[in-house]
Amino acid sequence: MAGSDRFGTAATVAAQVFPASETVFVSNGFGFPDALAGGPAAGAYGGPLLLTAPTALPSATTQQLQRLQPARIFVLGGTSVVSNSVITQMNGLFP
Amino acid sequence: MPEPLASPRRRLRRLAPIFLAALVVGAFVPPRQAAANDGFLDGPVPVPLRGGGVKGDGTPSDPQPTGRLIVRYRDGVTELQRGRIRAADRLEFATSVALPNTEVVVPVAGGVSQALAQLEGRSDVLYVEPEYRRTHMAGPTTEPRYPQQWGLNNTGQTVGGFPGAKDVDMNVPEAWNITTGNPNLVVAVAVTDDGVDFSHPDLAGRRWVNTDEVAGNGVDDDSNGYFDDVDGWDFCNDDNTVHDDVIADHGTHVAGTIAASGNGIGVAGVAPSVKIMAVKFLPDDPNGPFPADCGTDTAAAAAIAYAYANGARIINASWGGTGFSRTLHNAIAAAPNALLVAAAGNSGADNDVQPVYPASSDLPNVLSVAAIHNEGRISGFSNFGFTTVDLSAPGEDIVSTVPGGGWAHFSGTSMAAPHASGVAALAASAKPALLGNASALRQHLIATARALPSTLGWVASPRLIDARAAVVARPDIRRLSGVNRYATAAAVSGATYVPGVPYVFIAAGSSFPDALAGGALAAQTGSPLLLVTQTGIPAETMAELLRLNPLSIYVLGGTGVIGNTVFNQLQPLDEGGGVFRLAGTDRFGTAAVVASEAFGSGVPTAFVANGLNFPDALAGVPASAVLHGPLLLATTTKIPPATATALDQLNPGRIVILGGGSMISMSVAAQLDDDVYTTGP
């Protein structure tokens, strides 16, 4: 399972393993510390873990969020690892 | 130092399969057999049934509650804990549900709504909902003529002689999983037209009724200026019959597109549960003799005023003409909380050059709609306008109801507008805040419309109106974070797990490999993962461990990453199951040890990721909870011996490589594919 980059690989895993999910976890794809506990937690919710850049939501991640239309999204870490602009971009996907 | 009561190996071998088996029946998880056999589950996406699913009765009956509640507890809530919850909330167990962690309960004191509120407030309850009794099997998608309704669901079917472009549609069945329209909201969609034949069986139950008026008593009971206007009003003939002649088929067709019942007959409206308010002002036969009041700007203004005064907040206007009318403009402006959905016109002309009214009215409560055909381009007849036409909707070869109990295919922007009105009704049903806020509803419909690049340049927003996107709820986006990585992990755990978990996995916060390999096992056993330093347990981790009260604790990695001091500090924190260390000589070895502790030979899946780079393995952790199997580590070019040995022992049904060739090279992939694991560094 692979995409063109880390974001694409996480999106591919989500696309192939999670036909539907009400919960999605999103973490910074460039730093692991805040993401480590998120993997098992996402598994417990039955949802995928998608990756983002700190200030911009990658298109591969955007596509999976739009496909899944989740009821909740958990963002891992504070504003220094996932900025508020990413959250704004995610909100913009669901007007 | 207290010794573990059992060796880690024995303990996990004994316990892990139990919890893995418990997970197998979980809703999130397909059966192991299927996971092992059916590829990567990349089949068609099942559409979740939400909000009670699609109801298909002609007169959608009110929900029939059984007085019981369906409760789904979070993973890990034991039967004992459920019993405590039931006792505390005064509930009685009724029956179990064929879903994991789910049961039906009956309130023994207080009402259903009180019990609902109590259970909703509990962190260990994933969801609770009233149980309803289902009575009808037919849904809108089983309507006999539904397969022709390409605007609702374009399967590529041939309509009007033209094969369609698959999926160029408004995603209506997807929207129906959320709502088919709320008949109890003031969502009556006014059809200002040539009348609606409500005797049509496919419109059964769709008639708006003025409940403030008493039929046939010759009195204007509600003092709205119209006598006995139970069904609406006819401004053409100035009477209370809203359909007069079988030749008047336009409004009946429009009404069917908006709201034809899902009753096993004919077609399905876009919003098959909403009500239609018939307001007649167009003549029965525009080519024949008709009363002088028919079709005039004066009559149109009166029709709009009537619809607005009687509560309609979506008004369909599948009519128009060139030439500005201040009267018509002012009538629309005087109904500011109603969205007027207007047909752009059927001259194939540019409305930017020659405006068509009311479509071209420069008002925030007017949505102007062009027509597309089933191949996804603007219909040849449709008016367009880069600035004055908002967007497009299906309008060519549209099958809907006609007077006399039949159905017919019509084409026109008159057919596009009601598609948009239907979606407006769905959106207002799903999002009540949009009802009565016309400019917000208009903006919402435009913003949620799906891209249709072929209409670029033809309309202001090169988009096709999208029912599903218009009704989905915005997700609840929540940040899980703490002052540092340790606190973030504790926050994640706190938001996910209830106390009394079987295991907690402890990893070093300073490096990722052990946490990821262990994380896969944590994911599959429904266990949290918390972080420590090499020399200490951070306060947030300690507090979360005390809250979780785990049976056993597993420390991931050797003393180089988590020292014995930490290991010893963890000793008093388990509930009797023991504290164990899972460690190899390096990250690859630790992953192999985790795998061999928890998984036996013949495991359905094994994941292999690059152990020097975290992102791909991280994404694989939740996936492992679905596909079942350990996460092993390699480098870009080598399969380390520990990994090879583990794979030999596990003999997995398949190996999922996480990441592309730059992470795991093609030669390593080929070795994995050939079962040649023993060619390590």
Chai-1 contact restraints between the chains, C-beta under 6 A:
chainA,res_idxA,chainB,res_idxB,connection_type,confidence,min_distance_angstrom,max_distance_angstrom,comment,restraint_id
A,M1,B,V656,contact,1.0,0.0,6.0,A-B,restraint_1
A,M1,B,L658,contact,1.0,0.0,6.0,A-B,restraint_2
A,A2,B,G659,contact,1.0,0.0,6.0,A-B,restraint_3
A,A2,B,G660,contact,1.0,0.0,6.0,A-B,restraint_4
A,R6,B,P615,contact,1.0,0.0,6.0,A-B,restraint_5
A,T9,B,D616,contact,1.0,0.0,6.0,A-B,restraint_6
A,T9,B,G659,contact,1.0,0.0,6.0,A-B,restraint_7
A,A10,B,A619,contact,1.0,0.0,6.0,A-B,restraint_8
A,V13,B,A619,contact,1.0,0.0,6.0,A-B,restraint_9
A,V13,B,A623,contact,1.0,0.0,6.0,A-B,restraint_10
A,Q16,B,F40,contact,1.0,0.0,6.0,A-B,restraint_11
A,Q16,B,D42,contact,1.0,0.0,6.0,A-B,restraint_12
A,V17,B,A623,contact,1.0,0.0,6.0,A-B,restraint_13
A,V17,B,V626,contact,1.0,0.0,6.0,A-B,restraint_14
A,P19,B,V45,contact,1.0,0.0,6.0,A-B,restraint_15
A,P19,B,P46,contact,1.0,0.0,6.0,A-B,restraint_16
A,A20,B,P48,contact,1.0,0.0,6.0,A-B,restraint_17
A,G29,B,P615,contact,1.0,0.0,6.0,A-B,restraint_18
A,F32,B,F512,contact,1.0,0.0,6.0,A-B,restraint_19
A,F32,B,F614,contact,1.0,0.0,6.0,A-B,restraint_20
A,P33,B,R485,contact,1.0,0.0,6.0,A-B,restraint_21
A,D34,B,R485,contact,1.0,0.0,6.0,A-B,restraint_22
A,D34,B,T488,contact,1.0,0.0,6.0,A-B,restraint_23
A,A35,B,L618,contact,1.0,0.0,6.0,A-B,restraint_24
A,L36,B,A515,contact,1.0,0.0,6.0,A-B,restraint_25
A,A37,B,A489,contact,1.0,0.0,6.0,A-B,restraint_26
A,A37,B,V492,contact,1.0,0.0,6.0,A-B,restraint_27
A,A37,B,L529,contact,1.0,0.0,6.0,A-B,restraint_28
A,G38,B,V492,contact,1.0,0.0,6.0,A-B,restraint_29
A,G39,B,G519,contact,1.0,0.0,6.0,A-B,restraint_30
A,G39,B,L618,contact,1.0,0.0,6.0,A-B,restraint_31
A,G39,B,V621,contact,1.0,0.0,6.0,A-B,restraint_32
A,G39,B,P622,contact,1.0,0.0,6.0,A-B,restraint_33
A,P40,B,G519,contact,1.0,0.0,6.0,A-B,restraint_34
A,P40,B,A522,contact,1.0,0.0,6.0,A-B,restraint_35
A,P40,B,A523,contact,1.0,0.0,6.0,A-B,restraint_36
A,P40,B,L529,contact,1.0,0.0,6.0,A-B,restraint_37
A,A41,B,V492,contact,1.0,0.0,6.0,A-B,restraint_38
A,A41,B,T496,contact,1.0,0.0,6.0,A-B,restraint_39
A,A42,B,P622,contact,1.0,0.0,6.0,A-B,restraint_40
A,G43,B,A523,contact,1.0,0.0,6.0,A-B,restraint_41
A,G43,B,P622,contact,1.0,0.0,6.0,A-B,restraint_42
A,G43,B,A625,contact,1.0,0.0,6.0,A-B,restraint_43
A,A44,B,D75,contact,1.0,0.0,6.0,A-B,restraint_44
A,A44,B,T496,contact,1.0,0.0,6.0,A-B,restraint_45
A,A44,B,G526,contact,1.0,0.0,6.0,A-B,restraint_46
A,G46,B,F28,contact,1.0,0.0,6.0,A-B,restraint_47
A,P48,B,P622,contact,1.0,0.0,6.0,A-B,restraint_48
A,L49,B,A619,contact,1.0,0.0,6.0,A-B,restraint_49
A,L49,B,P622,contact,1.0,0.0,6.0,A-B,restraint_50
A,L51,B,P615,contact,1.0,0.0,6.0,A-B,restraint_51
A,Q69,B,V472,contact,1.0,0.0,6.0,A-B,restraint_52
A,P70,B,P475,contact,1.0,0.0,6.0,A-B,restraint_53
A,A71,B,P475,contact,1.0,0.0,6.0,A-B,restraint_54
A,R72,B,P475,contact,1.0,0.0,6.0,A-B,restraint_55
A,R72,B,D476,contact,1.0,0.0,6.0,A-B,restraint_56
A,I73,B,P475,contact,1.0,0.0,6.0,A-B,restraint_57
A,I73,B,I477,contact,1.0,0.0,6.0,A-B,restraint_58
A,F74,B,R478,contact,1.0,0.0,6.0,A-B,restraint_59
A,F74,B,L480,contact,1.0,0.0,6.0,A-B,restraint_60
A,V75,B,R479,contact,1.0,0.0,6.0,A-B,restraint_61
A,L76,B,L480,contact,1.0,0.0,6.0,A-B,restraint_62
A,G77,B,S481,contact,1.0,0.0,6.0,A-B,restraint_63
A,G77,B,T488,contact,1.0,0.0,6.0,A-B,restraint_64
A,G78,B,S481,contact,1.0,0.0,6.0,A-B,restraint_65
A,I87,B,I477,contact,1.0,0.0,6.0,A-B,restraint_66
A,M90,B,I477,contact,1.0,0.0,6.0,A-B,restraint_67
A,F94,B,R474,contact,1.0,0.0,6.0,A-B,restraint_68
A,P95,B,A447,contact,1.0,0.0,6.0,A-B,restraint_69
A,P95,B,T448,contact,1.0,0.0,6.0,A-B,restraint_70
